[in-house]
Amino acid sequence: MATEALPNFSAQTQWLEKLLQCKSLAEEDVKTLCLKAREVLQTETNVQHVSSPVTLVGDIHGQWYDLIELFAIGGALPNTNYVFLGDYVDRGYFSIETVSLIVALKVRYPDRIHILRGNHESRQITQVYGFYDQCLKHYGSPNVWKYFTDLFDFLPLTILVDEKVFCVHGGLSPSIDSLDHIRNLDRFHEVPHEGPICDLIWSDPDDRVGWGISPRGAGYTFGEDITARWNLSNGLTLTVRAHQLVMEGYNYTHNQQLLTLFSAPNYCYRCGNQAAIMEIDDEFKTLMQQFDAAPRSKSDQIRVTRNTPEYFL
């Protein structure tokens, strides 16, 4: 990789000031940001260890105003530690500004915010559900899309909070029965169409026994017995994942052993759901914070100009 001038704190501060006003960065600044973020992320492991206190966050999907509302409720960085479970782009109107802000925060506060890979952090999915189109329209070329999708290959797959709470975007895999199996995976490439990495990013819990075929066409569905075995064999008290819309922002299933967390309120600007974040304090007590969509001025009411497949809400 060619040597690039990496940003100093002054440049990072200027970027954050712009992004916190929902203003996108120049293309060359995005390139520099992604190179610096790659440098940070490639040092992190597939099972990244994080200590409490920390706040867990589900899908965001380009809803910049709601991300700002989330920070107002959960606390601003660096005063609050965050774990984001993936899906920063697509669906929402502000994918560029949203993912740029999250990545810029990671670069500025690498030990205060940890970010995982979701199923939308991939080249194939972003070409269908909005991010590619937004980049092409805004910048006039796909370069920024390429900078970010190349960066997504470096995002960690899972996070372990205090050795007790396992965090992943999607779910479990029949190919994986221990954390060491995840540690040994090669993640530095596009999400495969099948296999353990695909399963971690795409799978869903279900009211069933054992494993099932996923209606998404990737990953699996898995029952309470699978979650119980996974948590017990790995010394976990809870598995937390995102990936699915839940109307109250969070939903405990599998006998309280698994939590689905969703942090995009009024998803797709029409679903009417609440969002939630989960706070874990330094005594390992938890608090669910629910919130509604942030108000937006009339000038910010953007109309969808392209129909995209419904996929799975």
Legacy VTK file of the C-alpha trace (Angstrom):
# vtk DataFile Version 3.0
C-alpha trace
ASCII
DATASET POLYDATA
POINTS 313 float
0.000 0.000 0.000
1.374 3.431 -0.884
2.444 5.684 1.953
-0.185 8.306 2.705
-0.133 11.326 5.005
-2.303 10.293 7.949
-4.508 12.831 9.747
-3.431 14.641 12.897
-5.814 15.506 15.713
-6.515 18.913 14.181
-7.689 17.340 10.921
-9.708 14.746 12.807
-11.375 17.504 14.821
-12.296 19.383 11.648
-13.755 16.221 10.142
-15.861 15.563 13.231
-17.102 19.157 13.282
-18.327 18.771 9.698
-19.837 15.334 10.209
-21.659 16.416 13.371
-23.423 18.984 11.162
-24.399 16.245 8.672
-21.905 17.578 6.126
-19.990 15.014 4.107
-16.205 14.970 3.806
-14.282 15.657 0.621
-13.378 12.552 -1.353
-9.671 12.842 -0.571
-10.456 13.185 3.149
-12.596 10.032 3.023
-9.668 8.186 1.453
-7.332 9.355 4.210
-9.904 8.549 6.898
-10.365 5.004 5.610
-6.626 4.380 5.435
-6.218 5.480 9.044
-9.234 3.417 10.141
-7.776 0.360 8.402
-4.583 0.862 10.386
-6.627 0.846 13.608
-8.944 -2.049 12.741
-6.314 -4.462 11.461
-4.822 -4.595 14.973
-8.134 -5.801 16.426
-9.011 -9.467 16.729
-12.012 -11.461 15.494
-13.172 -11.663 19.115
-12.342 -8.193 20.365
-12.299 -7.855 24.159
-14.070 -4.850 25.675
-14.518 -3.907 29.331
-17.585 -2.376 30.978
-18.978 0.226 31.371
-20.150 0.166 27.759
-23.254 0.902 25.708
-24.350 -1.565 23.017
-25.966 -0.290 19.801
-27.881 -2.165 17.076
-28.546 -1.313 13.420
-28.293 2.362 12.357
-28.864 2.147 8.574
-27.941 5.651 7.491
-30.362 7.425 9.863
-27.976 10.234 10.822
-30.460 12.321 12.834
-31.352 9.291 14.919
-27.671 8.524 15.482
-27.243 12.037 16.901
-30.308 11.457 19.085
-28.727 8.206 20.264
-25.573 10.040 21.340
-27.705 12.635 23.151
-29.398 9.840 25.113
-26.447 7.515 25.641
-23.762 10.150 26.119
-21.133 11.679 23.861
-17.733 10.206 23.119
-15.246 9.939 24.741
-17.288 10.084 27.954
-19.296 6.990 26.985
-17.865 3.734 25.615
-19.778 2.230 22.683
-20.047 -1.079 20.854
-21.841 -0.853 17.487
-23.118 -4.171 16.140
-23.027 -3.293 12.420
-25.309 -2.104 9.598
-24.274 1.548 9.403
-25.304 2.062 5.780
-28.202 1.440 3.360
-31.933 2.112 3.673
-31.561 5.538 5.322
-30.979 8.822 3.478
-27.620 9.649 5.091
-25.440 6.573 4.733
-22.370 8.589 3.712
-22.562 10.988 6.655
-23.474 8.223 9.113
-20.697 5.781 8.293
-18.189 8.639 7.943
-19.061 9.867 11.433
-18.838 6.425 13.021
-15.494 5.693 11.340
-14.135 9.155 12.238
-15.085 8.555 15.875
-13.308 5.198 15.747
-10.159 6.865 14.440
-10.287 9.639 17.047
-11.253 7.430 20.018
-10.118 3.900 19.067
-10.401 2.509 22.612
-13.764 4.141 23.326
-15.803 2.936 20.350
-15.760 -0.543 18.826
-17.524 -1.340 15.566
-18.497 -4.733 14.119
-19.295 -5.846 10.605
-22.947 -6.261 9.648
-24.403 -7.904 6.566
-24.749 -4.451 4.934
-21.021 -3.806 5.282
-20.390 -5.637 2.018
-19.942 -4.794 -1.641
-22.856 -6.839 -2.920
-25.513 -5.626 -0.474
-24.551 -1.939 -0.688
-24.980 -1.996 -4.461
-28.648 -2.899 -3.989
-29.848 -1.040 -0.895
-28.653 2.526 -1.354
-25.079 3.212 -0.251
-23.498 2.737 -3.677
-26.104 4.976 -5.313
-25.647 7.687 -2.678
-21.876 7.696 -3.177
-22.215 7.818 -6.965
-24.739 10.657 -6.864
-22.922 12.740 -4.255
-19.320 12.334 -5.433
-19.847 11.592 -9.118
-17.849 8.357 -8.973
-17.831 5.114 -6.960
-14.468 5.905 -5.339
-15.845 6.692 -1.878
-17.971 3.556 -1.973
-14.816 1.575 -2.761
-12.824 3.209 0.049
-15.477 2.231 2.588
-16.219 -1.257 1.266
-12.493 -2.022 1.223
-12.377 -0.830 4.840
-15.323 -3.057 5.802
-13.099 -6.109 5.187
-11.139 -5.109 8.304
-14.074 -4.824 10.712
-14.007 -7.366 13.582
-16.636 -10.110 13.600
-17.514 -10.280 17.309
-16.935 -8.586 20.650
-16.734 -10.054 24.149
-17.706 -7.759 27.018
-16.076 -8.684 30.343
-15.758 -12.286 29.119
-19.535 -12.653 29.727
-21.533 -10.959 26.950
-20.975 -12.127 23.377
-21.803 -9.505 20.732
-22.319 -10.319 17.047
-24.324 -8.816 14.213
-26.418 -11.796 13.140
-26.150 -14.989 15.121
-24.524 -18.362 15.572
-23.106 -20.940 13.174
-23.218 -24.748 13.012
-19.534 -24.539 12.002
-18.542 -22.795 15.235
-18.784 -24.129 18.773
-16.131 -22.065 20.549
-14.704 -18.571 20.644
-11.356 -19.997 19.574
-12.947 -21.121 16.299
-13.920 -17.490 15.622
-10.448 -16.265 16.568
-8.903 -18.530 13.940
-11.051 -17.280 11.022
-9.554 -15.168 8.218
-11.903 -12.177 8.066
-9.967 -9.855 5.769
-12.104 -10.248 2.652
-15.644 -9.817 1.350
-18.368 -11.641 3.291
-18.664 -15.137 1.751
-21.986 -16.518 0.524
-21.720 -19.402 3.003
-19.576 -20.654 5.864
-18.916 -19.479 9.432
-18.303 -15.790 8.701
-21.484 -15.602 6.637
-23.391 -17.326 9.458
-22.156 -14.922 12.159
-23.295 -11.971 10.063
-26.568 -13.351 8.630
-28.143 -15.916 11.023
-31.298 -15.355 13.104
-32.786 -16.921 16.254
-36.027 -18.815 15.824
-38.714 -20.586 17.837
-37.476 -24.045 16.964
-35.093 -26.820 18.011
-31.688 -27.073 16.376
-30.735 -25.475 13.065
-32.978 -24.458 10.177
-32.659 -23.022 6.674
-32.782 -19.229 6.712
-35.442 -17.495 4.586
-32.860 -14.757 3.941
-30.911 -17.121 1.691
-27.772 -16.805 3.838
-26.892 -18.042 7.298
-29.199 -20.240 9.396
-31.990 -20.026 11.905
-31.206 -21.495 15.322
-33.231 -22.554 18.327
-33.066 -21.997 22.071
-31.090 -25.207 22.551
-28.343 -23.886 20.258
-28.121 -20.588 22.162
-28.097 -22.370 25.546
-25.298 -24.712 24.450
-23.258 -21.831 22.996
-23.555 -19.672 26.111
-22.844 -22.547 28.501
-19.846 -23.968 26.663
-18.237 -20.523 26.332
-18.959 -19.259 29.851
-21.367 -16.571 28.649
-24.346 -15.021 30.430
-25.866 -13.451 27.293
-25.542 -13.284 23.517
-26.455 -9.885 22.030
-27.120 -9.393 18.326
-28.835 -6.895 15.990
-29.899 -7.629 12.384
-33.694 -7.778 12.886
-36.332 -5.094 13.340
-38.048 -5.356 16.740
-40.846 -2.906 17.427
-39.788 -1.970 20.971
-36.115 -1.637 20.023
-35.086 -4.743 21.927
-36.347 -8.259 22.473
-35.162 -11.024 24.793
-35.692 -14.554 23.466
-34.448 -18.085 24.081
-35.276 -17.998 27.796
-33.574 -14.590 28.287
-30.288 -15.973 26.946
-30.322 -13.931 23.728
-31.062 -10.240 23.101
-31.913 -8.625 19.782
-31.091 -4.918 19.738
-32.279 -2.501 17.032
-31.272 1.175 17.128
-32.904 2.699 14.028
-36.238 4.216 15.160
-39.073 4.406 12.627
-36.957 2.202 10.372
-37.065 3.165 6.698
-39.004 6.249 7.897
-42.214 4.239 7.969
-42.053 1.213 10.313
-43.112 3.112 13.457
-40.777 1.165 15.764
-38.885 2.423 18.772
-35.114 2.044 18.992
-33.044 0.937 21.957
-29.513 0.824 23.315
-28.248 -1.319 26.184
-26.069 0.196 28.892
-23.826 -2.095 30.955
-22.298 -0.355 33.983
-19.039 -1.179 35.756
-20.924 -3.419 38.207
-22.374 -5.314 35.239
-25.889 -4.013 35.800
-27.834 -3.375 32.608
-30.258 -0.655 31.544
-32.303 -0.538 28.347
-32.777 2.961 26.914
-35.593 3.241 24.380
-36.076 6.251 22.108
-38.197 7.447 19.204
-37.172 8.991 15.908
-35.557 12.417 16.105
-37.609 15.316 14.732
-36.468 16.692 11.388
-37.202 20.008 9.708
-39.169 20.176 6.454
-36.005 20.928 4.517
-34.625 17.594 5.653
-37.608 15.549 4.480
-35.974 13.782 1.582
-38.054 11.776 -0.844
-36.985 8.333 -1.974
-36.051 8.504 -5.648
-35.441 4.835 -6.307
-37.381 1.771 -5.335
-35.262 -0.932 -3.715
-36.208 -4.533 -2.987
-37.996 -5.059 0.302
-35.571 -7.831 1.332
-36.239 -8.501 5.039
-37.200 -5.651 7.317
LINES 1 314
313 0 1 2 3 4 5 6 7 8 9 10 11 12 13 14 15 16 17 18 19 20 21 22 23 24 25 26 27 28 29 30 31 32 33 34 35 36 37 38 39 40 41 42 43 44 45 46 47 48 49 50 51 52 53 54 55 56 57 58 59 60 61 62 63 64 65 66 67 68 69 70 71 72 73 74 75 76 77 78 79 80 81 82 83 84 85 86 87 88 89 90 91 92 93 94 95 96 97 98 99 100 101 102 103 104 105 106 107 108 109 110 111 112 113 114 115 116 117 118 119 120 121 122 123 124 125 126 127 128 129 130 131 132 133 134 135 136 137 138 139 140 141 142 143 144 145 146 147 148 149 150 151 152 153 154 155 156 157 158 159 160 161 162 163 164 165 166 167 168 169 170 171 172 173 174 175 176 177 178 179 180 181 182 183 184 185 186 187 188 189 190 191 192 193 194 195 196 197 198 199 200 201 202 203 204 205 206 207 208 209 210 211 212 213 214 215 216 217 218 219 220 221 222 223 224 225 226 227 228 229 230 231 232 233 234 235 236 237 238 239 240 241 242 243 244 245 246 247 248 249 250 251 252 253 254 255 256 257 258 259 260 261 262 263 264 265 266 267 268 269 270 271 272 273 274 275 276 277 278 279 280 281 282 283 284 285 286 287 288 289 290 291 292 293 294 295 296 297 298 299 300 301 302 303 304 305 306 307 308 309 310 311 312
